[in-house]
Amino acid sequence: MANPVIMPRQGQSVESCIITKWHIAVGEEVTIGDVLFSYETDKASFEEEATVAGTMLAQFYDEWDDVPVLVNICVVGEPGESFGEFDQREAEEGAEAEVEAVTVEEVVQEPVLSETITASGSDKVSPRAKGLAKKLGIDSKQAKATGPNGRVIERDILLLKEQGIFATSAALASGESLVGTGTGIGGRKTVSDIGAVPVAKAGASTDLPSTLGYTDERTPNIRKMIAKSMMHSLESTSQLTLNASFDATEIMALRKKLKASDTATNITLTDMILFAVSRMLKNYPALNAHFLGDTTRFFDHVHLGLAVDTERGLLVPTIFNADIKSLVELSKSVKEVAAQSKEGSINPDLLTGGTFTVTNLGTFGIESFTPVLNPPQTGILGVNTITQRVREVDGKITTYPAMGLSLTFDHGAIDGAPAARFLQELGKALENFTLLLMQ
């Protein structure tokens, strides 16, 4: 019996997923537990395992196709079984392909054109053809003139484009063959594509490579989403960053004591900072909010986003209701979402809903940086490394461990003074962390 395999829904917020790799080809045998294909959302990656045995009868989508969730993606069954009824791809795809095929056929079957272009070398070029050739980066002399009196007209240039004979001005000047698609904008041939090297000026060094070595890799979906989100953040918000530091003596001592205890959970400095942030934000609702332009959404509880570095890129899982969790509960939640993010198994629903974000680069020795907001959130806190600083106490110069904090906030949603007061109050709470635990 033929069995369709659907694109799973990984979280209620996910509407489609991208197939990154097929592990079993059509016609190959499938056993229960085999990985059929890998796929990813804009935030996490997954693998789909077979739940039935048989033969891969059909695959309705290719690698890197964006497939709606709950749609049949392939069929597993016995050889020779019918599977056409499981193909849910929209009929419009066939109609669009048919229209495209007709359009291409009309161009190729122009009676005056041949499959292989023979350059006419004509200097007679119509103004429109000349303008189009300049725009596309095409040498009009390579066109086969089909216009009146041996004139190159617009359709002659378009045919060169169809056959990939267009390039950058430098590549055109090289005189090399330009047939085929290049790596330049819109598929233009570049100097590096054809292996040509610009002629060196007199007296200049001629120690130039014949080709430029490089490797092209497909940009992962998550990387494209991160880039898009960061650009949107900087374009749509009025970001300002404040930097401060606090005396980390007490939290370091407490961390040392907890680490030495056999019964204590592995509480980290990051856990303590998250705990303090969740408590202090209750006093600053404008920082625990979503700025939506005409309205601002203030939240009853603090849902902390935690920036996690993974092999696939930056993920920001959410620790919901952080303000009502104990330090031990918070620490446990942090470790769970961080581990799931790094494994790529986190539920996409846990990557949304944050009201404030914390990102820690202090473990890399960073003393100060400018965190980028995660709109519509109004604030993000950067945690920096610990450095030794000096101060005067009772007339004596002493040193102390200072931890830096960098707060970026949306100046359109909150003014500088309350943002500074939050940073100041947070520093005092961390300097007296034991008292904070008693509240």
C-alpha positions in Angstrom: 0.0 0.0 0.0 1.3 3.4 -1.0 1.9 5.8 2.0 2.3 9.5 1.5 4.8 11.4 3.7 3.8 14.9 4.7 5.9 18.0 5.6 5.6 18.0 9.4 4.4 21.1 11.2 7.2 22.1 13.7 5.3 24.5 15.9 2.1 26.5 15.4 3.9 29.5 14.0 5.5 27.5 11.1 3.7 27.7 7.7 6.4 26.1 5.5 9.8 24.4 5.6 12.7 24.2 3.1 14.0 20.8 2.0 17.7 20.8 2.5 18.6 17.3 1.4 17.0 14.1 0.2 18.7 11.1 1.8 16.9 8.4 -0.2 16.4 8.7 -4.0 13.4 7.6 -6.0 13.5 3.8 -6.5 15.7 3.1 -3.4 14.5 0.8 -0.6 13.2 2.4 2.6 13.3 0.8 6.1 11.6 2.0 9.2 13.9 4.6 10.9 15.7 5.6 7.8 16.1 9.4 7.4 14.1 10.3 4.3 15.0 14.0 4.1 16.4 16.9 6.1 14.5 20.2 6.3 14.6 23.5 8.1 12.5 26.4 9.2 13.9 29.9 9.4 15.2 29.1 12.9 15.8 25.3 13.2 16.7 22.2 11.3 15.1 18.7 11.5 15.3 15.2 9.9 12.2 13.1 9.0 12.4 9.4 9.6 10.5 6.7 7.8 7.6 5.2 9.7 6.8 2.6 7.0 9.0 0.3 4.9 8.9 0.0 1.1 10.4 1.8 -1.9 10.6 5.5 -2.5 8.0 5.8 -5.3 8.0 9.5 -5.9 9.3 12.9 -4.6 7.1 15.8 -5.3 9.6 18.5 -4.4 13.3 19.1 -5.0 16.0 20.2 -2.6 15.7 23.8 -1.5 12.0 24.0 -2.4 9.9 25.8 0.1 7.1 23.4 1.0 3.9 24.2 2.9 3.4 22.2 6.1 1.1 19.2 6.1 1.5 18.8 2.3 2.5 15.4 0.8 6.2 15.6 0.0 6.9 12.0 -1.1 5.4 8.5 -1.3 6.7 5.2 0.0 5.1 1.9 -1.2 5.6 -1.1 -3.3 7.1 -0.9 -6.8 4.4 -0.3 -9.5 1.8 1.1 -7.1 -0.1 4.3 -8.2 0.9 7.5 -6.4 -0.6 10.3 -8.6 -3.5 10.9 -6.2 -1.1 12.0 -3.5 0.4 14.8 -5.6 -1.0 18.0 -4.0 1.0 20.6 -5.9 -1.2 23.3 -7.2 -2.5 23.0 -10.7 -1.3 26.6 -11.3 2.3 25.4 -11.4 1.5 23.4 -14.5 -0.2 26.3 -16.1 2.6 28.6 -15.3 5.2 26.1 -16.7 3.1 25.8 -19.9 2.9 29.5 -20.4 6.7 29.8 -19.9 7.4 27.0 -22.3 5.3 28.6 -25.0 7.0 32.0 -24.5 10.5 30.4 -24.8 9.5 28.4 -27.8 8.2 31.5 -29.5 11.6 33.2 -29.0 13.7 30.2 -30.1 11.6 29.6 -33.2 12.0 33.0 -34.7 12.5 32.2 -38.4 15.5 34.6 -38.7 17.5 33.2 -35.8 19.6 30.1 -35.6 20.6 27.9 -32.6 24.2 29.0 -32.8 24.8 32.7 -33.2 27.2 33.8 -35.8 28.4 37.4 -35.1 27.8 39.7 -38.0 30.2 42.4 -36.8 27.6 45.0 -37.9 28.2 48.6 -36.9 24.6 49.4 -37.7 22.7 49.3 -34.4 19.3 50.8 -33.6 19.2 53.2 -30.7 17.0 50.9 -28.7 19.3 48.0 -29.3 22.3 50.1 -28.4 20.7 51.2 -25.1 19.7 47.6 -24.2 23.1 46.3 -25.0 24.8 48.9 -22.8 22.3 48.1 -20.0 22.9 44.3 -20.2 26.6 44.4 -20.8 26.4 42.9 -24.3 28.7 43.5 -27.2 26.3 44.4 -30.1 29.0 43.3 -32.6 28.4 39.7 -31.5 24.8 39.9 -32.5 23.5 38.4 -35.8 21.8 41.4 -37.5 18.2 40.6 -38.5 16.9 44.1 -39.0 16.5 46.0 -42.3 19.7 46.6 -44.2 21.8 44.4 -41.9 20.9 46.4 -38.8 21.1 45.0 -35.3 17.8 45.5 -33.6 16.5 44.9 -30.1 15.5 41.2 -30.5 19.1 40.4 -31.6 20.4 41.7 -28.3 17.7 39.8 -26.4 18.7 36.5 -28.1 22.3 37.1 -27.0 20.9 37.5 -23.5 18.9 34.3 -23.8 22.1 32.4 -24.7 24.0 33.9 -21.9 26.3 36.1 -24.0 26.5 39.1 -21.7 29.2 40.3 -19.4 30.8 43.2 -17.5 32.6 45.9 -19.4 36.0 44.5 -18.3 35.1 41.0 -19.5 33.9 42.5 -22.8 37.2 44.3 -23.3 39.2 41.1 -22.8 38.0 39.7 -26.1 37.5 36.2 -24.6 34.5 33.9 -25.3 31.5 35.0 -23.3 29.2 32.1 -23.8 27.6 30.7 -20.7 26.4 32.1 -17.4 28.8 34.0 -15.1 29.0 34.8 -11.4 28.3 38.5 -11.8 25.1 40.3 -11.2 22.3 38.7 -13.2 24.6 36.0 -14.5 27.0 38.3 -16.2 30.4 37.0 -17.2 33.2 38.6 -15.2 36.9 38.8 -15.7 37.4 36.0 -13.1 34.9 33.8 -14.9 36.8 33.8 -18.2 40.3 33.7 -16.6 41.3 37.0 -18.2 43.7 39.3 -16.3 43.8 43.0 -16.9 46.9 44.2 -18.7 49.4 45.8 -16.2 50.5 49.3 -16.6 54.1 50.0 -17.4 56.2 49.7 -14.3 53.5 47.9 -12.4 53.9 44.5 -10.8 52.9 41.7 -13.1 52.7 39.1 -10.4 48.9 38.6 -10.8 47.0 35.3 -10.6 45.6 33.9 -13.8 42.4 33.1 -11.9 40.8 34.0 -8.6 40.2 30.9 -6.4 36.9 30.8 -4.5 34.2 28.5 -3.3 30.5 29.2 -3.6 28.2 27.8 -0.9 24.5 28.2 -0.7 23.4 30.6 2.0 21.4 28.7 4.6 17.9 29.9 5.2 18.6 30.8 8.8 21.5 33.0 7.7 19.3 34.8 5.3 16.7 35.3 8.0 19.3 36.6 10.5 20.6 39.1 7.9 17.1 40.2 7.0 16.1 40.6 10.7 19.3 42.6 11.6 18.8 44.9 8.6 15.1 45.5 9.5 16.1 46.2 13.1 18.6 48.9 12.2 16.3 50.5 9.6 13.1 50.5 11.7 14.2 51.5 15.2 16.1 54.4 16.8 18.8 52.5 18.6 21.0 53.8 21.4 23.4 51.9 23.6 24.4 52.7 27.1 27.4 51.1 28.8 27.9 50.6 32.5 29.6 48.2 34.9 29.1 46.8 38.4 31.2 45.1 41.1 30.9 41.4 40.4 32.6 40.4 43.7 29.4 39.0 45.3 28.0 37.0 42.3 31.5 35.5 41.7 31.7 34.4 45.4 28.2 33.0 45.3 29.0 31.2 42.0 32.2 29.7 43.6 30.2 28.5 46.7 27.4 26.9 44.6 29.9 25.2 42.3 31.7 23.7 45.4 28.4 22.4 46.7 27.5 18.8 45.8 23.8 19.4 46.1 23.5 22.7 44.2 22.5 23.0 40.6 25.2 24.3 38.3 24.2 27.9 38.5 26.2 30.2 36.2 26.9 33.9 36.2 24.6 34.2 33.2 21.8 32.5 35.2 22.2 35.1 37.9 22.2 38.0 35.5 19.0 36.6 33.8 17.4 36.3 37.2 18.2 39.9 38.1 17.1 41.2 34.8 13.7 39.4 35.1 13.1 41.1 38.5 14.3 44.6 37.5 12.2 44.7 34.3 9.0 44.6 36.4 9.9 48.2 37.5 10.5 49.3 33.8 7.5 48.1 31.8 8.6 50.2 28.7 11.6 47.8 28.4 9.4 44.7 28.8 7.3 45.6 25.8 6.7 45.5 22.1 6.7 48.8 20.3 4.2 48.5 17.5 4.2 52.1 16.2 0.7 53.3 17.0 0.5 51.1 20.1 2.9 49.7 22.7 2.1 46.3 24.2 3.1 45.9 27.8 3.4 42.4 29.1 2.3 41.0 32.5 5.3 38.7 32.8 8.9 38.8 31.6 9.6 36.4 28.7 13.4 36.5 28.3 15.1 35.8 25.0 18.5 34.3 25.3 21.0 34.6 22.4 22.5 31.2 21.7 25.4 30.6 19.4 24.9 27.5 17.3 26.6 25.9 14.3 23.8 27.0 12.1 23.7 30.6 13.3 22.3 32.7 16.1 19.1 31.5 17.7 17.1 33.3 20.4 15.0 30.9 22.4 12.5 32.3 24.9 12.3 31.5 28.6 8.6 32.2 29.3 7.5 33.7 32.7 11.1 34.1 33.8 10.1 36.6 36.5 8.2 34.0 38.5 10.8 31.3 38.2 13.3 30.6 41.0 17.0 30.8 40.3 17.2 27.0 40.1 14.1 26.8 37.8 15.5 29.5 35.6 18.9 27.9 35.4 17.3 24.6 34.4 15.2 26.3 31.7 18.2 28.1 30.3 20.2 24.9 29.9 17.3 23.1 28.3 16.5 25.7 25.6 20.3 26.3 24.9 20.9 22.6 24.4 17.9 22.2 22.2 19.0 25.2 20.1 22.5 23.8 19.6 21.1 20.3 18.7 18.6 21.8 16.2 15.7 20.2 17.9 14.0 23.2 19.5 10.4 23.8 18.9 10.1 26.9 16.7 7.3 28.2 19.0 10.0 28.6 21.6 11.9 31.0 19.3 9.1 33.6 19.4 7.3 35.6 22.0 10.3 37.2 23.8 9.8 40.5 25.5 13.5 41.4 26.2 16.7 39.7 25.1 20.1 39.1 26.9 23.2 38.2 24.9 26.5 37.3 26.5 29.8 37.9 24.7 31.8 38.2 27.9 33.0 34.6 27.6 34.9 35.7 24.5 36.7 38.4 26.4 34.6 41.3 24.9 34.7 44.3 27.1 32.0 46.3 25.3 29.8 46.0 22.3 26.6 47.2 20.7 23.8 44.6 20.8 21.2 44.9 18.0 17.6 45.0 18.9 15.2 42.2 18.1 12.1 44.2 17.1 9.4 44.7 18.2 11.3 44.3 21.5 12.4 47.7 23.0 15.5 46.5 24.7 18.5 44.1 24.6 21.2 43.7 27.2 24.8 42.7 26.3 26.9 41.1 29.0 30.6 41.7 28.8 33.7 40.2 30.3 35.1 40.8 33.8 38.0 43.1 34.1 40.0 44.3 37.1 39.5 48.0 38.0 40.8 50.2 40.7 38.9 52.4 43.2 39.6 54.3 46.4 38.2 52.8 49.7 38.9 54.6 53.0 41.8 56.4 51.4 43.4 53.2 50.0 43.6 52.2 46.3 42.1 48.7 45.8 41.1 46.6 42.9 37.8 44.8 42.2 36.3 42.7 39.4 34.0 44.8 37.2 31.6 43.2 34.8 30.4 45.4 31.9 26.8 45.7 30.7 25.7 47.2 27.4 22.0 48.2 27.1 20.6 48.9 23.6 17.1 50.4 23.6 14.6 51.8 21.1 14.7 55.6 21.8 11.4 55.9 20.0 9.8 53.7 22.7 11.7 54.8 25.8 13.8 57.8 26.8 17.4 57.7 27.8 16.9 58.6 31.5 14.6 55.6 32.4 16.9 53.3 30.4 19.9 54.5 32.4 18.0 54.1 35.6 17.2 50.5 34.7 20.9 49.8 34.0 21.9 51.5 37.3 19.3 49.6 39.3 20.3 46.3 37.6 23.9 46.9 38.6 23.0 47.5 42.2 20.8 44.4 42.3 23.7 42.3 41.0 26.1 43.8 43.5 23.7 42.7 46.3 22.5 39.5 44.7 22.0 37.6 48.0 19.4 40.3 49.1 17.7 40.0 45.7 17.2 36.3 46.3 15.5 37.0 49.6 12.9 39.3 48.0 
